[in-house]
Amino acid sequence: MASKEATSGNGGLKKRSIAGSFLFKIPNGIDKPVQVALFRRSGKVSTYQHKLAPISGSVEKDDASPYATALREINEETGLTLSSIELLRVGKPYTFVDASIGREWTINPFGFRLKDKAEGGVGEEGITIDWEHEGFEWFDPLDVKETDEFGGVPKLVNSLRRVWPEYDLGHHAGQVLTLGLRRLRDDHESGARQLAEKAVSILKTLITEMKSDVIDDTWWANVRMAAWHICKARESMGAAITSAIVKTLDRVEVVFNQDLPSPEKLRQMIESIDDQLIQRKSTTDRIRDTFSNYLRQNVIQTTEPKKRICILTLSSSSTISACLLQAAAYLNVSLDLRILESRPLCEGVALAAKLLELQEGSVDFTVTLYTDASMALAAEAVDVVVLGADRISTTGDVSNKIGSLPIVLSQRHVAPNAKVVILSETEKIACPGLMEEHSAEENDPSEVIQAWTGNSKSFEIIQGALADAQGSSTQKLQVRNTYFEWVPARFIHGYITDEGLWSVQDIAERSSWISDEMDRFFKNL
C-alpha cells in the first residue's frame, strides 16, 4: 500500500512507523505446539521482496492508533476480520535503522490468535492473501531465526520475541507465561485485587522456572519483558496488575543488584516475593478500619446519631463484603444492605450469598436484592453508596462494574444527601491519563443472551440474526456486553484505601509514581 514518509535529519533517513502483526495458532492442549504464520513478501512490494515477515503496514495519519492499523492491514492482506481473530499480545515498540535502504523503522508489534471454525471464525482456510504476498507458512516460534538462510526481514526475531517472550524464556518458564497470560485474560470472576495477586504469583513461578545458573543483564531483561506482558494481559484490570508487578520488580531488582551467587540471588528473590504476597493479605483490614472511621465521622455521628444505616452497592467484591460486616460489628449499628443483582453474571447475588455465609450472630443486618432496572427504588433514602474500583484514573475517576454510574445518578436524584465512597487498594490507581484514554472491555454477548431463553421465540430470532451476521458486511443486530464504566470524580465523596482516606491529589501523586516506575523498568527494553 502507498504510504507517506517523514525524512529525518539523520543522514536523510526516511522514517516510517509500522504495525507488524503475528498470527498464531494456539491449541487447547499445552503439549501441542504453538504455531506462528509468516508471510512471504511478493516481488511487487517496495522493500524486502521475497522475505518472510509478519503482516505489516504503515501507520497512516488517518489511523486512530497502531492497533487500528494492525486490524486494517490484517483485513487487507488476509481477508480476516475481528470475528476470526482476537488480540493476544501487545509488544513493546522499538526503533531501528536499515541504512542499506535509507530507512528508520519504528515497529509496533502485535500478536493475534486465529480462531477456528468452532469459535465462529473462518480458520486457516479463510486466509486469502493479496498482491503483497506470495504465500505463507506456519512455524514453531522457536524455529524462527535471524539468519540469511531463514530468509526473514530485518529484526524479525526482535519483533517476534516482543509478542512472544517465550522465545527467550526456555520451555518451562515459557509455558508458565503462556498459561498465566491466558488465565488472566479469561478470568471474569476474580476482581482486580485477586487478579493482581495472581499476576504476582505468575511472575514468581516464571522466575523460579527460568534458567538461573547465570542471573545477568540478559536474564533481567527477559524477566522485565515477561512482566510487561503480564501488565498488558488484561487492560481493564491493568492498573492493579501493573502496580503489583512493578512493586515485585522493585523487590527483585534490589536482590539482582547485590553481589551474590546466582542461586542465592534466586532464593532471596523468591523469598522477597513471598513476603510481598503475605503483606497483601492485610490490605483489606486497613481498608476496613478506614471505612469504619469514615462512617462514624460522616454518617453515624450526625446531629442525631444513627443506630441503623442504609448502604447500597452492586457486584461482588471481597473487599466490600469484608468491610460491611466488620464495620457493622465494630460500630455497633444495624445495616440495611441493598444490592443490585448485577447482570449478566449476577455478581450481586453472589455478594449477598457471601454476606449471609460470613455473618456472625452479633451483626444485625438485612439484605434486599434488587433488579438492576430498579436501582432508583433501591437508592431511595440510602445513607451511603459503596462502590469498589477496578481502575482509578489520575484525576480520581473510577472504573467499576457496569451499573455503577446509574446507581450514583439515581442516588443524586432520590437521596441527594447520601455519600458516595470508593473502597479500593491504592494499587488500582492507573498511570497518568484521562478516563476516556483507558481501554474498555467488551465480553462474550452470549452471557447476556442466555438470560433470554425464557422467551423462546424472541431468543430464536436473536440467535438467527447473530448467526446471519457472521462474516457479513452488513449487521442488523449487535449485543453489547460491557463489563465496566466510569464514575466521574465529581460524584465521589471519599476514597477509602489501604493507606487511609485519600484525596484526588494523593491519587495524582501515586499515578505519577507508577508512571515513573513503568519507565524505569520498561522504557529501554
C-alpha positions in Angstrom: 0.0 0.0 0.0 1.1 3.6 -0.6 2.3 5.4 2.5 3.7 8.8 3.5 7.2 9.0 4.9 8.9 11.6 7.0 12.6 12.5 6.4 14.8 12.9 9.5 17.9 14.9 9.9 19.9 11.7 10.5 21.6 11.4 7.1 18.3 11.9 5.2 16.8 8.7 6.6 13.1 8.3 5.8 11.1 7.5 9.0 8.2 5.1 8.9 6.0 3.7 11.7 4.9 0.2 11.1 2.3 -2.1 12.7 3.6 -5.7 12.5 1.1 -8.4 13.3 2.0 -12.0 14.0 -0.8 -14.5 13.6 -0.7 -17.5 16.0 -2.5 -20.9 16.2 -2.7 -21.8 19.8 -4.2 -25.3 20.6 -6.1 -26.0 23.8 -3.6 -28.7 24.9 -0.5 -27.2 26.4 1.7 -30.1 25.0 0.5 -29.3 21.4 2.8 -26.9 19.6 2.0 -23.3 19.1 2.5 -22.1 15.5 3.1 -18.6 14.1 2.4 -17.6 10.5 5.0 -15.8 8.4 4.1 -14.3 5.1 6.5 -14.2 2.1 6.5 -10.8 0.6 6.0 -10.6 -3.1 8.1 -9.1 -5.8 5.7 -6.2 -6.1 6.4 -4.6 -2.8 8.9 -1.8 -2.4 11.1 -3.3 0.2 12.3 -6.8 1.3 10.9 -8.7 -1.6 10.5 -12.5 -1.1 11.4 -12.2 2.6 9.3 -13.8 5.4 7.6 -11.2 7.6 4.6 -10.6 9.8 1.5 -8.9 8.3 2.9 -5.3 8.1 1.8 -1.9 7.1 2.4 1.8 7.7 0.6 3.7 10.4 -1.2 6.4 8.5 -2.3 9.8 9.7 -6.0 8.7 9.5 -5.4 5.6 11.7 -6.7 6.0 15.2 -3.8 4.0 16.6 -1.2 1.4 15.6 -3.7 -1.2 16.7 -6.2 0.2 14.2 -3.5 0.0 11.6 -2.9 -3.7 12.5 -6.6 -4.5 12.1 -6.8 -2.7 8.8 -3.7 -4.4 7.4 -4.8 -7.9 8.5 -8.1 -7.4 6.7 -6.5 -6.0 3.6 -3.7 -8.7 3.4 -5.6 -11.8 4.6 -9.3 -11.0 4.5 -9.6 -11.8 8.2 -11.9 -9.7 10.4 -12.3 -9.4 14.2 -14.8 -12.3 14.1 -11.9 -14.6 13.2 -9.0 -13.2 15.3 -8.5 -11.9 18.8 -5.8 -9.7 20.2 -3.3 -11.9 22.0 -0.3 -9.7 22.8 0.7 -6.1 22.5 4.5 -5.9 22.1 6.9 -3.2 23.3 7.5 -0.8 20.3 11.1 -0.2 19.2 13.1 1.6 16.5 15.9 0.6 14.3 17.8 1.9 11.2 18.3 0.0 8.0 21.0 2.1 6.3 21.0 -0.1 3.2 17.7 1.3 2.1 17.8 4.6 4.0 15.0 3.9 6.4 14.4 4.4 10.1 11.7 1.9 11.2 9.5 2.2 14.3 7.9 -1.2 14.8 4.7 -1.6 16.8 4.4 -5.4 17.2 1.1 -7.2 17.9 0.2 -10.9 18.3 -3.3 -12.2 17.3 -4.8 -15.6 17.8 -6.5 -17.2 14.8 -9.9 -18.5 15.8 -11.1 -21.9 14.4 -14.5 -22.6 12.9 -15.9 -24.0 16.2 -15.4 -20.5 17.7 -17.2 -18.7 14.9 -14.0 -17.9 12.9 -13.1 -18.9 9.4 -10.0 -20.8 10.4 -6.8 -21.1 8.3 -8.9 -21.9 5.2 -10.4 -18.4 5.3 -7.0 -16.7 4.9 -6.9 -15.0 1.4 -3.6 -13.3 0.7 -3.4 -10.2 -1.6 -0.8 -9.0 -4.0 1.7 -8.1 -1.3 2.4 -11.7 -0.6 3.4 -14.9 -2.5 2.2 -17.2 0.3 2.5 -18.0 4.0 3.9 -20.8 6.1 3.4 -21.9 9.8 6.5 -22.2 12.1 7.2 -23.1 15.6 8.1 -19.7 17.1 11.3 -21.1 18.5 12.4 -22.1 15.0 12.3 -18.6 13.6 15.9 -17.4 13.1 17.7 -14.1 12.3 19.8 -15.6 9.5 20.1 -15.2 5.8 19.3 -18.9 5.4 16.0 -18.5 7.2 15.1 -15.5 4.9 13.3 -13.2 7.2 13.0 -9.4 7.1 15.5 -7.4 9.3 14.9 -7.7 13.0 12.2 -10.4 12.5 13.2 -12.2 15.7 13.3 -9.0 17.7 9.7 -8.2 16.6 8.6 -11.8 17.4 10.2 -12.0 20.8 8.3 -8.8 21.8 5.0 -10.5 21.3 6.2 -14.0 22.2 8.8 -13.6 25.1 8.6 -17.3 25.5 11.2 -17.3 22.7 13.8 -16.3 25.3 12.4 -17.9 28.5 13.1 -21.6 27.9 10.5 -24.4 27.8 9.2 -24.5 31.3 9.2 -20.7 32.0 7.6 -20.2 28.6 4.7 -22.5 29.5 4.2 -20.7 32.7 3.9 -17.4 30.9 1.6 -18.7 28.1 -0.8 -20.3 30.6 -0.6 -17.4 33.0 -1.5 -14.8 30.5 -4.4 -17.0 29.3 -5.7 -17.3 32.8 -5.5 -13.6 33.4 -7.3 -12.8 30.1 -10.0 -15.4 30.6 -10.8 -14.9 34.3 -14.0 -12.9 34.5 -14.9 -14.0 38.1 -11.9 -12.5 40.1 -11.8 -8.9 40.9 -8.8 -6.6 40.2 -7.2 -7.3 43.6 -7.4 -11.1 43.1 -6.1 -10.8 39.5 -3.2 -8.6 40.7 -2.3 -11.3 43.3 -2.4 -14.0 40.6 -0.2 -11.8 38.4 2.5 -11.6 41.1 2.2 -15.4 41.6 2.7 -16.0 37.8 5.8 -13.8 37.8 7.2 -15.6 40.9 6.6 -19.1 39.3 8.1 -17.8 36.0 11.3 -16.6 37.8 11.5 -19.9 39.6 11.3 -21.9 36.3 13.8 -19.7 34.4 17.4 -20.8 33.9 19.1 -19.3 36.9 22.7 -20.6 36.6 23.7 -17.1 35.4 21.5 -14.2 36.6 22.8 -11.4 34.4 21.5 -8.4 32.4 20.0 -10.7 29.7 18.2 -12.6 32.4 16.9 -9.4 34.0 15.7 -8.1 30.6 13.8 -11.3 29.9 12.1 -11.0 33.3 11.1 -7.4 32.6 9.8 -8.3 29.1 7.6 -11.1 30.6 6.4 -8.7 33.3 5.5 -6.2 30.6 3.2 -8.8 29.0 1.7 -9.7 32.4 0.8 -6.0 32.9 -0.8 -5.8 29.5 -2.7 -9.1 29.7 -5.9 -7.5 30.9 -6.1 -3.8 30.2 -9.4 -3.2 32.1 -7.7 -4.6 35.2 -4.3 -3.3 34.2 -3.9 -0.7 36.9 -4.0 -3.1 39.8 -1.9 -5.7 37.9 0.7 -3.1 36.9 1.1 -1.6 40.4 1.6 -5.1 41.9 4.0 -6.1 39.2 6.3 -3.0 39.4 6.4 -3.5 43.2 7.5 -7.0 42.6 10.2 -5.9 40.1 11.4 -3.3 42.6 11.9 -6.1 45.1 13.6 -8.4 42.6 15.9 -5.5 41.4 17.2 -4.9 44.9 18.4 -8.5 45.1 19.6 -8.5 41.5 22.0 -5.7 42.2 23.6 -7.4 45.1 27.0 -9.2 44.7 25.7 -12.7 45.4 26.0 -16.1 43.7 23.1 -16.7 41.2 21.4 -19.5 43.3 21.4 -17.3 46.4 20.0 -14.4 44.4 17.2 -16.6 43.1 16.4 -17.8 46.7 16.3 -14.2 48.1 14.1 -13.0 45.1 11.5 -15.7 45.7 11.6 -15.1 49.5 11.0 -11.3 48.9 8.1 -12.0 46.5 6.6 -14.4 49.1 6.8 -11.6 51.7 5.0 -9.3 49.3 2.2 -11.8 48.9 1.9 -12.1 52.7 1.7 -8.4 53.2 -1.1 -8.1 50.6 -3.4 -10.1 52.9 -3.6 -7.2 55.4 -4.8 -4.6 52.9 -8.4 -5.4 53.5 -8.1 -4.9 57.3 -6.6 -1.5 56.7 -9.4 -0.5 54.3 -12.0 -1.8 56.8 -10.5 0.4 59.6 -10.5 3.5 57.4 -14.1 2.7 56.3 -15.3 2.3 59.9 -13.8 5.7 60.9 -15.3 7.4 57.8 -18.8 6.0 58.6 -18.5 7.1 62.2 -17.5 10.6 61.4 -19.6 11.3 58.3 -22.7 9.1 58.6 -23.3 7.9 62.2 -22.3 10.9 64.3 -24.6 13.5 62.8 -26.9 15.8 64.6 -29.0 12.7 65.6 -26.6 9.7 65.8 -27.9 6.8 63.8 -28.4 3.3 65.0 -29.2 1.9 61.6 -27.6 2.9 58.3 -28.7 2.0 54.8 -26.0 1.1 52.3 -26.4 0.4 48.5 -23.9 -1.5 46.4 -23.6 -3.9 43.5 -21.4 -6.6 42.1 -19.2 -8.9 44.1 -16.1 -7.6 46.0 -14.2 -9.4 48.6 -13.1 -6.0 50.0 -16.7 -4.7 50.2 -18.0 -7.9 51.8 -15.3 -7.9 54.5 -15.7 -4.2 55.2 -19.5 -4.1 55.5 -19.9 -6.8 58.2 -16.9 -6.0 60.2 -17.7 -2.3 60.2 -21.2 -3.0 61.4 -19.9 -5.1 64.3 -17.2 -2.6 65.1 -19.6 0.4 65.1 -22.5 -1.4 66.8 -25.1 -0.4 64.2 -27.6 -2.4 62.2 -27.3 -2.5 58.4 -30.0 -2.2 55.8 -28.0 -3.6 52.8 -29.4 -3.1 49.3 -27.6 -5.0 46.5 -28.3 -4.9 42.8 -28.3 -8.4 41.1 -25.5 -7.2 38.7 -26.3 -8.9 35.4 -25.2 -10.7 33.3 -23.2 -12.8 35.7 -25.3 -11.8 38.8 -22.3 -11.0 41.0 -24.6 -9.0 43.3 -26.4 -12.3 44.1 -23.0 -13.8 44.9 -22.2 -10.9 47.2 -25.5 -11.4 49.1 -24.7 -15.1 49.5 -21.2 -14.4 50.7 -22.5 -11.9 53.3 -25.1 -14.4 54.6 -22.4 -17.1 54.8 -19.9 -14.8 56.7 -22.4 -13.3 59.1 -22.0 -13.6 62.8 -24.7 -13.6 65.4 -23.6 -10.2 66.8 -24.1 -8.4 63.5 -27.6 -7.0 62.9 -28.3 -6.7 59.1 -30.8 -7.4 56.4 -30.2 -7.9 52.7 -32.5 -6.9 49.9 -31.7 -7.8 46.4 -33.0 -5.6 43.6 -33.1 -6.0 39.8 -30.7 -3.7 38.0 -33.5 -1.8 36.4 -35.0 -0.9 39.8 -31.8 0.9 41.1 -33.7 4.2 41.6 -36.0 2.4 44.0 -33.1 0.8 45.7 -31.4 4.2 46.2 -34.3 5.8 48.0 -33.3 7.1 51.4 -29.9 5.4 51.4 -27.1 6.9 53.6 -24.1 5.6 51.6 -23.4 4.2 48.2 -20.4 1.9 48.4 -18.5 1.0 45.2 -15.4 -0.9 44.5 -12.9 0.1 41.8 -11.1 -1.8 39.1 -9.2 1.3 37.9 -8.8 4.8 39.2 -7.6 7.5 36.8 -5.0 10.1 37.7 -7.9 12.6 38.1 -9.9 10.4 40.5 -12.4 9.0 38.1 -13.3 5.4 38.9 -13.9 2.5 36.6 -16.1 -0.2 38.1 -18.8 -2.7 37.3 -21.4 -1.6 34.7 -24.3 -0.1 36.6 -22.1 2.0 38.9 -22.8 5.3 37.2 -26.6 4.8 37.0 -26.6 4.0 40.7 -24.8 7.3 41.5 -27.1 9.3 39.2 -30.2 7.6 40.8 -28.8 8.4 44.3 -28.3 12.1 43.4 -31.9 12.3 42.4 -33.7 10.3 45.2 -31.2 10.6 48.1 -29.0 13.7 47.3 -27.5 13.8 50.8 -26.1 10.3 50.7 -22.3 9.8 50.5 -20.6 8.0 47.6 -17.4 6.2 48.7 -14.9 4.1 46.9 -13.3 1.1 48.7 -10.1 0.4 46.9 -6.5 -0.6 47.2 -4.1 2.1 46.1 -2.7 -0.3 43.6 -5.7 0.3 41.4 -4.6 3.8 40.6 -3.5 3.9 36.9 -0.7 5.8 35.1 -1.5 9.4 34.1 -4.3 9.6 31.6 -8.0 10.6 31.4 -10.7 8.1 31.8 -11.5 8.4 28.0 -8.0 7.2 27.2 -8.3 3.9 29.1 -9.4 0.9 27.1 -12.9 -0.6 27.5 -13.6 -4.3 27.8 -16.2 -6.0 25.6 -17.1 -9.5 26.5 -18.9 -12.5 25.1 -22.5 -11.4 24.3 -23.7 -15.0 24.9 -23.6 -14.2 28.6 -26.3 -11.7 28.1 -28.3 -13.7 25.5 -28.6 -16.8 27.8 -30.9 -14.8 30.1 -33.5 -14.5 27.2 -34.1 -18.2 26.8 -37.4 -17.9 28.7 -38.9 -16.1 25.7 -38.1 -18.9 23.2 -39.4 -17.2 20.0 -37.5 -14.0 20.6 -34.5 -15.9 21.6 -34.5 -17.9 18.3 -34.9 -14.7 16.3 -32.0 -13.0 18.0 -29.8 -16.1 17.6 -30.7 -16.3 14.0 -29.9 -12.7 13.3 -26.5 -13.0 15.0 -25.7 -16.2 13.0 -26.6 -14.5 9.8 -24.3 -11.6 10.7 -21.2 -13.8 10.9 -18.9 -12.7 8.1 -21.4 -10.3 6.7 -20.6 -6.7 5.8 -24.0 -5.6 7.0 -25.1 -6.3 10.5 -28.6 -5.6 11.6 -28.1 -6.7 15.2 -25.4 -6.3 17.9 -25.5 -7.4 21.5 -23.2 -5.4 23.8 -21.7 -6.9 26.9 -19.6 -4.2 28.5 -18.3 -5.1 32.0 -17.0 -1.7 33.2 -17.9 2.0 33.1 -16.6 5.2 34.6 -17.9 7.2 37.6 -16.5 10.8 37.4 -14.6 12.1 40.4 -17.1 15.0 40.9 -19.7 12.4 42.1 -17.4 10.8 44.7 -17.1 12.0 48.3 -14.2 9.8 49.6 -11.6 7.2 48.5 -11.2 4.7 51.3 -7.8 3.0 50.7 -5.4 0.7 52.4 -3.3 3.8 53.1 -6.1 5.9 54.6 -8.7 8.4 53.3 -7.2 9.7 50.1 -7.8 12.9 48.1 -7.6 13.4 44.4 -4.2 15.0 44.9 -3.0 11.8 46.7 -4.2 9.8 43.7 -2.4 12.1 41.2 0.8 11.7 43.1 0.6 7.9 43.1 -0.3 7.9 39.4 2.9 9.8 38.7 4.9 7.4 40.7 3.6 4.4 38.8 4.4 6.2 35.5 8.0 6.7 36.7 8.3 3.1 37.7 6.9 1.9 34.4 9.6 4.0 32.6 12.3 2.7 34.8 11.6 -0.9 34.2 10.2 -1.0 30.6 11.3 2.1 28.7 14.6 0.8 27.4 13.5 -2.8 26.7 
